Amino acid sequence: MKKTSSLECSRRQFLQGSAALGASSATVATPALADVTTDDYGARHGTLTGAPAFTNWTRNIRCHPNVLVTPTSLTELQESVAKAKSMKAVGSGHSFSPCAHADDTMIATDRLDRILLVDRQAMRVKVEAGKKLHAFNDELAALGLALPSIGDIDRQSLAGLISTGSHGTGMKWGSFSDQASIQAIEIVLADGSLLSLNADKPEDAEPLMAVRLGLGALGIIYSITFNVLEAHNLEAHSWLMDLEDALDPRHYLENDHFEFFRFPFTTKVKAISRNRTDKPRLEQPIRTFIDKILLENVALGAVLNAASFKPDVMPQVSRLLTHLVPDERRIDRSDKIMASTRLVRAYEMEYALPIAMAKQAHERHASVVADFSTRSDGAFFATFPSECRFLRGDQGNFLSPSQGQDTCFFSAMSHVAFKDYEPFFRAVETELLALGGRPHWGKQFYQNPTSLYPNWTKFLGYRDRWDPTHKLKNIFMDRLLSGNEMLNHIA
Ligand SMILES: Cc1cc2nc3c(=O)[nH]c(=O)nc-3n(C[C@H](O)[C@H](O)[C@H](O)COP(=O)(O)OP(=O)(O)OC[C@H]3O[C@@H](n4cnc5c(N)ncnc54)[C@H](O)[C@@H]3O)c2cc1C
């Protein structure tokens, strides 16, 4: 990988609030900052033996594939898969968990990035699965179309997004993997054959439950057919709020998209609502660049780096940041309002909880934050706000963390300069598990979650059928299968 700067293409809506200097922005990539992303690993290096080390976005996972393959067509993909002894697909390398880790063949999907079919009548778009979300959004917009709900950033590949159940916020939609989001999938199985699954065919209903959220363990997804909407604008409103008010269900019920970031050591949150509007774009690009890139990301990164040398200042820093949250409105293309630029790296754990547990999650997290800050044997000071999002329950996938219940996604983050975050994350995880939580597959988690999924064995049945010699196994799947704890740092 290329040497990177200390500024990293990065994270979270919180940053808009914690730096408190503006609301969300569209992704902006200046050359100096774009240079550090992992999302073009395959495109940058091309097919070769003895591939350069691969490092994920947050740099906790590193691997040294023997072979890097960057197919440009379905035929090339099928040939590569059939030939490989052991392989794993990588999208943009934005998972915090080692789910894309590959020792032998890494199949980078960057060059599988064409839109294959636009069906305006059915409002469906078929696209090659390596396409990056930001590029897909731009092409959809040019067609007058849009995805209904996306998450905090748009750098991921489409296959990577669905393979981990990535999500945005809003009770009208499920995750990227939700059955309402996806109409069809074409997947190359371990022997190189192509399996086409379509929700219109009753016999495909169950295989789709496995493939829509497949952890990259069932084959290499070649194409995805998404259900889409007409292009539209969203109006974002961000403001400082009391936690108790933010937890009132009316916010997530009455807004198209609602989420909030709670500042540690305080009872304050930065709330963000986003609602569909017919109003035209309302944005000041220069001010947005200064706020979003220079102040929210660069300045915030500098503050947290400095605080890591004297972590006990974090409670004061956090309180100070709450005073800087502006009351702000923006209107723009829907994807530009939902995703933003992240230039500060953080570790992250996210659990899907029954929606009624949102308040308890905040109480328990706050008590862990307080406990760790007063420990005589190695105090730890929380750095990032926790993020709270709301999602319609997923009925249709074996491995969806939001399966069967409307969900509050609660995430704990820690700036990478704060090295001793692991005991803190473990303590938070224990609390979230006790509330009935299930971890986001693409984020960090320690406890093996397979027992939380009644259909785990069914999922493995599809794996055995489609990949009988387990060519798609990797360290992540090995850990899941062993029942042991998961790994979150692999050099
Ligand atoms: C800054 C940041 C912000 C984030 N924000 C959000 C958010 O708002 N909401 C959310 O839910 N998540 C979020 N995430 C997590 C992220 O969306 C997921 O980890 C996602 O899987 C990353 O996509 P990727 O393309 O980088 O996939 P990778 O990390 O490259 O791979 C993820 C998994 O997909 C598999 N895979 C990739 N391509 C294929 C393919 N073609 N066929 C089969 N399997 C494949 C890989 O093998 C692996 O198992 C964020 C992560 C970061 C770093």
The ligand as an ORCA input file, in Angstrom:
! r2SCAN-3c Opt
* xyz 0 1
  C     -15.793      5.306      7.816
  C     -16.786      4.186      7.798
  C     -18.141      4.472      7.861
  C     -19.068      3.448      7.853
  N     -20.397      3.760      7.938
  C     -21.303      2.773      7.991
  C     -22.692      3.058      8.080
  O     -23.110      4.214      8.080
  N     -23.554      2.014      8.167
  C     -23.127      0.722      8.185
  O     -23.946     -0.181      8.314
  N     -21.826      0.415      8.054
  C     -20.915      1.412      7.961
  N     -19.590      1.096      7.829
  C     -19.210     -0.305      7.672
  C     -19.167     -0.691      6.179
  O     -20.314     -0.249      5.500
  C     -19.119     -2.207      6.010
  O     -18.072     -2.749      6.724
  C     -19.042     -2.618      4.519
  O     -19.054     -4.008      4.439
  C     -17.788     -2.111      3.842
  O     -17.899     -2.291      2.448
  P     -16.610     -2.625      1.603
  O     -16.944     -2.518      0.173
  O     -15.482     -1.851      2.108
  O     -16.446     -4.177      1.960
  P     -15.150     -4.956      2.451
  O     -14.808     -4.486      3.809
  O     -14.115     -4.894      1.414
  O     -15.765     -6.430      2.528
  C     -16.828     -6.696      3.416
  C     -17.313     -8.133      3.197
  O     -17.918     -8.219      1.906
  C     -17.338     -9.293      1.182
  N     -17.382     -8.950     -0.232
  C     -16.898     -7.850     -0.841
  N     -17.139     -7.924     -2.165
  C     -17.787     -9.094     -2.387
  C     -18.306     -9.747     -3.539
  N     -18.223     -9.197     -4.751
  N     -18.893    -10.930     -3.364
  C     -19.007    -11.518     -2.166
  N     -18.537    -10.950     -1.039
  C     -17.941     -9.747     -1.158
  C     -15.923     -9.403      1.732
  O     -15.361    -10.680      1.491
  C     -16.194     -9.175      3.209
  O     -16.656    -10.343      3.806
  C     -18.629      2.102      7.804
  C     -17.262      1.814      7.718
  C     -16.352      2.846      7.707
  C     -14.874      2.546      7.628
*
